[in-house]
């Protein structure tokens, strides 16, 4: 029986290139590489995790799918040792943006090979975008999913050596998302509304405390204009 993915992981899977060798970092159950292999989209994969328990579960699911000869597993921290595999695409989903940045910083082979990155941070998303821009990673695509009332953002990038500066609005919404907002209009509007809610709450709290809210109101207006 083919495994199905939830909307979040399906959006990640959609970003993986046809014929890729995937490294799924922090794999947990190995659902992503199993799905992609069963769909015939990837040539092979390595599923890694820092904890034994999740990796043991991943091994069980891989065996049950009859894919032990196509999907390897590795107990490791981040991307350490993953350079042993012929990786073309790296998926890091469900971690914080700062943790993802740290994983990339410790893995120079990603830059040397021009590895495609599919990143799905859970928080510190502006900080991750800023890291990518300052460290020569070019964002090639952004997309996302809405599941159980939560908004998940996915950033695809590759190292080009070209650094890039972002405005505060671009860090929050994603420069690619802003330039291609009609491609995933419902998601982009939901993302804007989420930020407007957060900034609106901040403005009201600051006003109660007697603080100047000019910057926050300007940012609110810039995001509102994108909708």
WOJOGI-V252767 format. One record per residue. D_CENTER is the distance of its C-alpha to the mean C-alpha in Angstrom with 2 decimals. Layout:
BEGIN
D_CENTER
D_CENTER
END
This chain:
BEGIN
27.43
24.05
21.17
19.34
15.79
14.99
13.48
9.97
10.02
12.11
9.73
7.37
10.85
12.00
9.94
11.63
14.88
18.22
20.03
17.18
17.49
14.25
13.38
11.54
11.18
12.20
13.25
15.63
17.52
16.37
16.02
13.32
15.48
18.61
17.73
16.85
20.02
22.13
21.13
22.22
19.10
18.59
21.39
20.36
17.81
17.66
16.19
16.20
16.42
18.26
20.45
23.22
23.21
19.80
20.53
23.95
22.61
20.35
23.54
25.51
23.24
23.11
26.90
27.45
25.66
27.89
25.15
26.03
27.17
23.93
21.22
21.85
20.75
20.66
21.08
19.50
17.66
14.28
15.07
18.79
20.91
18.29
20.03
22.85
21.14
20.96
17.18
15.97
12.32
10.00
7.26
6.08
5.40
7.64
8.43
9.44
8.41
11.82
11.61
8.70
10.98
13.87
12.77
12.40
15.67
17.45
16.70
18.70
18.89
15.44
17.16
20.43
19.33
17.09
14.37
11.65
8.10
5.22
2.17
1.91
4.84
8.16
10.32
11.34
8.96
11.99
12.68
9.51
10.38
13.89
13.37
11.94
14.85
17.42
16.72
17.09
13.67
13.92
11.28
12.38
10.69
8.79
9.11
8.84
11.09
13.84
15.06
17.96
18.00
14.51
12.02
8.34
6.35
3.96
4.84
7.02
9.50
12.66
15.26
18.31
20.01
20.16
19.41
18.70
19.55
17.98
20.01
19.23
18.63
16.20
14.21
14.18
13.75
12.17
14.89
13.79
13.64
17.04
18.52
17.57
17.82
20.37
18.11
16.36
18.98
18.85
15.20
15.81
19.02
17.60
15.07
18.13
20.29
18.11
18.29
21.96
22.70
21.35
23.16
26.20
26.53
26.31
28.99
31.28
31.01
31.75
34.64
36.16
36.12
37.73
34.91
34.36
31.52
31.95
28.57
26.71
28.80
28.09
24.31
24.87
26.98
24.53
21.77
24.50
25.62
22.34
22.92
END
